[in-house]
Amino acid sequence: METGTIHTELQITGMHCASCSARLEKTLNQLPGVSAAVNIATEKASITFDPRHADIKRLIAAVRGTGFDAHPLRDFAAEKAARAAAYRRQQIQFVIAVLLTLPLLLEMLLMFFGIHMMMPGWLQWLLATPVQFWIGRRFYTGSWSSLRGGGANMDVLVALGTSAAYFLSCAVLLFDLDQPVYFEASATLITLVLLGKLLEARAKGKASSALEALINLQPKMAHVERDGVMQELAVEQMKVDDVFLVRPGESVPVDGVVLEGTSSLDEAMLTGESLPQGKQPGDKVYAATFNQHGLLKCRAQAVGSHTQLAAIIRLVEQAQGSKAAIQKLADQISAVFVPAVVVIALLTFAAWWMMGGGFTAALINAVAVLVISCPCALGLATPTALVVSTGRAAQAGILVKDAAALERAHKLSVLVVDKTGTLTGGKPGVTDLLPVTGLAQDELLQTAAMLAQGSTHPLSQALLDHAQALFDHTKPRQFTPTQNANISEVPGHGLHAEVGGKRYLLGSPNFAMREGIAIDEQQILGLQQQGKTVIALARDGALLGYIAFADQLRASSRAAVAQLAAMGIRVVMLSGDNQATAQAIARQAGITEFRAEVLPQDKAAQVQSFKADGQLVGMAGDGINDAPALAAADVSFAMRSGSDIAIEAADITLMRNDLMSVADAISLSHATLKKIRQNLFFAFAYNVLGIPLAAAGMLNPVIAGAAMAMSSVSVVSNALLLKRWRPHLPGH
């Protein structure tokens, strides 16, 4: 940012498509001393301006002059409430439009069955007028803004087609012409297009909710020691070098280093590690990580916008604010289609009048051109296919939040997958019981479970679950220490115990070696190279054996990777785990390309590097640490079992917690795009065939209206065929 400039963000309302954001961005950038970027997805304008030449009021005035509205950025709760209120208004308008249109539509439908029940013209006008000018007002204002900005979008098509039918009907009614009226055509078109707008509105707000969830991770208050006095301060008031306490069960307020105490912290949201990390003096801690056990005294090293959590939030904002190259096909077509139709209609009117056909014949044929080109089918071609496909996807456990992502999924060339919780179950389980003395496996397990009974460590819980399942399939078995047991846990390392006069140790190999117990390091390394975590059990200084744990590969992961490869998609695994664990899981899953020890910033950077090579990139993950990469990807998939942050940041949520659902989503994308192309063909076939006939006077407005209706029926019926799509079934 240049010296003396100010950066601000404005919330924009009234944008409908990519051309709207482009036009607004162009207008703002024409102001002196202003540099602006407008994001249609988040409905925000990010603006840097020179206060000598511009201010907030002038910026807002420029936005309003372009046909939109703006106000300073609100908080997340206010934005969410505003979106909900706007959605409720659209729902009410749609219901009213349906109630007013149904009588008109019923009359038209009865004509197909040879039943002629003509409603009085004045009553048709009375029903159609509120739909045309109150419910349909948004299309007129949108058209005016678009035309004033030098473009033409779908609003122009809707306003043009419905106005032609409505005003011709008014002329017939006013001058008592011997022609039918077309009030039902204009009202039905507005109602159907409004339905599409209502469905689109449901997908709004992804960016704000994801960022809101990220920001809520950081605790609001911290226990800070200043001038020898411990006080509770707001996190925003903390400074570098502040000394603070983190009690068991609390989250770390800022990034820092441990001064005193030992504990275990859950850092999965930052590092992707599935197991808690032991902390002792000299170790670093990070904002929003969760303290599981001991009391920690720390010194702040990074606060506010300099923490790793803040870095993740910025990455999500940048990824979601980046511009998409894709533009809606209907808007691209309308830029040429609208002027062409207007020109053809005017030429038709002029030709018939000049050839002596009379004003009435010239007007009727010109209007027939406008009616046959009415964009009902064009407007429905994409939304109907997406509505059916997203509904079918939901039945298959694939929740599509961003319909545009479903459109893009069939073009993916690279799929980046997180390891923990995506390829694997995300929960450790016992894999090996390895006694090194004459001890039996059952005795090794039972002794270890007895010692782990009072621990809350995930490995202790996995040990108890395994013991209960092995020893008693019907009732949970308790492994309660004897009354004179003396158990002390060393957070992040293991535990000591005295039972029946014997001294036990259960913990990591390094912990056991520090206690003077002989460990076979080669055997431990061999297990770790298989992607396993190992703990040792000792009694009175003698090793009894090892117990190995692993985050197991999901049963369907290997088949899913093979299915994706068969679809021509390159699968790349990213993991925060060590090289040996990541390599072992990648080998089991059939993945040849992987990256280990990857931090959240690096995950997003990896996605960006693939995109920089011209690849269309998908990302599948489940952790908070995956959020920046999910937001950066062209199409993002989140496991339902994962964090709320990942689910909010993703375009598609997989309810089955199964990577095969990604292949299913891509398969459905192929089917959906095929239907969209077919629908566009049906939509334009009527125009291509009908416009010349209408211009030649061979197609009166009645037949033109029927052809328009048939094009809509063809589009909807074809879209309904997507219900035949079936997901991949496990085992088939």
ZIFENJO-V382801 format. One record per backbone hydrogen bond with DSSP energy under -0.5 kcal/mol. CO is the residue of the C=O (numbers start at 1). NH is the residue of the N-H. Records with the same first field share a line. If there is no record, write none. Layout:
BEGIN
CO = NH ; NH
END
This chain:
BEGIN
2 = 5
4 = 51
6 = 49
8 = 47
9 = 73
10 = 12 ; 45
11 = 71
13 = 69
17 = 20 ; 21
18 = 22
19 = 23
20 = 24
21 = 25
22 = 26
23 = 27
24 = 28
25 = 29
26 = 30
27 = 30
28 = 31
31 = 34
33 = 50
35 = 48
37 = 46
38 = 40
39 = 43 ; 44
43 = 12
44 = 39 ; 46
45 = 10 ; 47
46 = 37
47 = 8
48 = 35
49 = 6 ; 51
50 = 53 ; 54
55 = 59
56 = 60
57 = 61
58 = 62
59 = 63
60 = 64
61 = 65
62 = 66
63 = 66 ; 68
64 = 67
69 = 13
71 = 11
75 = 79
76 = 80
77 = 81
78 = 82
79 = 83
80 = 84
81 = 85
82 = 86
83 = 87
84 = 88
85 = 89
86 = 90
87 = 91
88 = 92
89 = 93
90 = 94
91 = 95
92 = 96
93 = 97
94 = 98
95 = 99
96 = 100
97 = 101
98 = 102
99 = 103
100 = 104
101 = 105
102 = 106
103 = 107
104 = 108
105 = 109
106 = 110
107 = 111
108 = 112
109 = 112 ; 113
110 = 113 ; 115
111 = 114
114 = 116
115 = 117
116 = 118
120 = 123 ; 124
121 = 125
122 = 126
123 = 127
124 = 128
125 = 129
126 = 130
127 = 131
128 = 132
129 = 133
130 = 134 ; 135
131 = 136
134 = 137
135 = 138
136 = 139 ; 140
137 = 141
138 = 142
139 = 143
140 = 144
141 = 145
142 = 146
143 = 147
144 = 148
145 = 149
146 = 151
147 = 150
153 = 156 ; 157
154 = 158
155 = 159
156 = 160
157 = 161
158 = 162
159 = 163
160 = 164
161 = 165
162 = 166
163 = 167
164 = 168
165 = 169 ; 182
166 = 170
167 = 171
168 = 172
169 = 173
170 = 174
171 = 175
172 = 176 ; 177
177 = 179
182 = 186
183 = 187
184 = 188
185 = 189
186 = 190
187 = 191
188 = 192
189 = 193
190 = 194
191 = 195
192 = 196
193 = 197
194 = 198
195 = 199
196 = 200
197 = 201
198 = 202
199 = 202
200 = 203
201 = 204
203 = 206
205 = 209
206 = 210
207 = 211
208 = 212
209 = 213
210 = 214
211 = 215
212 = 216
214 = 217
215 = 218
220 = 235
222 = 224 ; 233
223 = 245
224 = 226 ; 231
225 = 243
226 = 229
229 = 226 ; 231
231 = 224 ; 233
233 = 222
234 = 237
235 = 238
239 = 242
242 = 244 ; 300
243 = 225
244 = 298
245 = 223
246 = 296
247 = 250
250 = 291
252 = 288
255 = 301 ; 302
256 = 285
257 = 299
258 = 282
260 = 297
263 = 279
264 = 292 ; 293
265 = 267 ; 277
266 = 290
267 = 270 ; 271 ; 272
268 = 272
270 = 600
277 = 265
279 = 263
280 = 283
283 = 258
285 = 256
286 = 289
289 = 252
290 = 266 ; 292
291 = 249
296 = 246 ; 298
297 = 259 ; 260
298 = 244
299 = 257
300 = 241
302 = 255
303 = 306
304 = 307
307 = 311
308 = 312
309 = 313
310 = 314
311 = 315
312 = 316
313 = 317
314 = 318
315 = 319
316 = 320
317 = 321
318 = 322
319 = 322
328 = 332
329 = 333
330 = 334
331 = 335
332 = 336
333 = 336 ; 337
334 = 338
336 = 340
337 = 341
338 = 342
339 = 343
340 = 344
341 = 345
342 = 346
343 = 347
344 = 348
345 = 349
346 = 350
347 = 351
348 = 352
349 = 353
350 = 354
351 = 355
352 = 357
353 = 356
357 = 361
358 = 362
359 = 363
360 = 364
361 = 365
362 = 366
363 = 367
364 = 368
365 = 369
366 = 370
367 = 371
368 = 372
369 = 373
371 = 374
374 = 376 ; 377
375 = 379
376 = 380
377 = 381
378 = 382
379 = 383
380 = 384
381 = 385
382 = 386
383 = 387
384 = 388
385 = 389
386 = 390
387 = 391
388 = 392
389 = 393
390 = 394
391 = 395
392 = 396
393 = 396 ; 398
394 = 397
397 = 399 ; 655 ; 656
398 = 400
399 = 401 ; 653
401 = 403
402 = 405 ; 406
403 = 407
404 = 408
405 = 409
406 = 410
408 = 411
409 = 412
413 = 570
414 = 416 ; 618
415 = 572
416 = 620
417 = 574
418 = 423
419 = 422 ; 423 ; 424
423 = 554
427 = 552
429 = 550
432 = 548
433 = 435
434 = 546
440 = 444
441 = 445
442 = 446
443 = 447
444 = 448
445 = 449
446 = 450
447 = 451
448 = 452
449 = 453
450 = 453
451 = 454
452 = 455
457 = 461
458 = 462
459 = 463
460 = 464
461 = 465
462 = 466
463 = 467
464 = 468
465 = 469
466 = 470
467 = 471
468 = 472
478 = 480
482 = 485
486 = 498
488 = 496
489 = 491
490 = 493 ; 494
493 = 508
494 = 490
495 = 506
496 = 488
497 = 504
498 = 486
499 = 502
502 = 499 ; 504
503 = 540
504 = 497
505 = 538
506 = 495
507 = 536
508 = 512
509 = 513
510 = 514
511 = 515
512 = 517
513 = 516
519 = 521
520 = 524
521 = 525
522 = 526
523 = 527
524 = 528
525 = 529
527 = 530 ; 532
528 = 531
533 = 549
534 = 509
535 = 547
536 = 507
537 = 544 ; 545
538 = 505
539 = 542
542 = 539
544 = 436 ; 437
545 = 537
546 = 434
547 = 535
548 = 431 ; 432
549 = 533
550 = 429 ; 552
552 = 425
554 = 557 ; 558
556 = 560
557 = 561
558 = 562
559 = 563
560 = 564
561 = 565
562 = 566
563 = 567
564 = 569
565 = 568
569 = 571
570 = 415 ; 572
571 = 593
572 = 417
573 = 595
574 = 419
575 = 598
577 = 597
578 = 582
579 = 583
580 = 584
581 = 585
582 = 586
583 = 587
584 = 588
585 = 589
586 = 590 ; 591
587 = 590
593 = 573
595 = 575
597 = 599
599 = 603
600 = 604
601 = 605
602 = 606
603 = 607
604 = 608
605 = 609
606 = 610
607 = 611
608 = 612
609 = 613
610 = 615
611 = 614
615 = 617
616 = 413 ; 414
617 = 634 ; 635
618 = 416
619 = 637
620 = 418
621 = 639
622 = 643
623 = 626
624 = 627
626 = 630
627 = 631
628 = 632
629 = 633
635 = 619
636 = 651 ; 652
637 = 621
638 = 654
639 = 642
643 = 647
644 = 648
645 = 649
646 = 650
651 = 401 ; 402
652 = 638
653 = 399 ; 655
654 = 640 ; 657
658 = 661
659 = 662 ; 663
660 = 664
661 = 665
662 = 666
663 = 667
664 = 668
665 = 669
666 = 670
667 = 671
668 = 672
669 = 673
670 = 674
671 = 675
672 = 676
673 = 677
674 = 678
675 = 679
676 = 680
677 = 681
678 = 682
679 = 683
680 = 684
681 = 685
682 = 686
683 = 687
684 = 688
685 = 689
686 = 690
687 = 691
688 = 692
689 = 693
690 = 694
691 = 695
692 = 696
693 = 698 ; 699
694 = 697
700 = 704
701 = 705
702 = 706
703 = 707
704 = 708
705 = 709
706 = 710
707 = 711
708 = 712
709 = 713
710 = 714
711 = 715
712 = 716
713 = 717
714 = 718
715 = 719
716 = 720
717 = 721
718 = 721
719 = 722
720 = 723
721 = 724
722 = 725
729 = 732
END
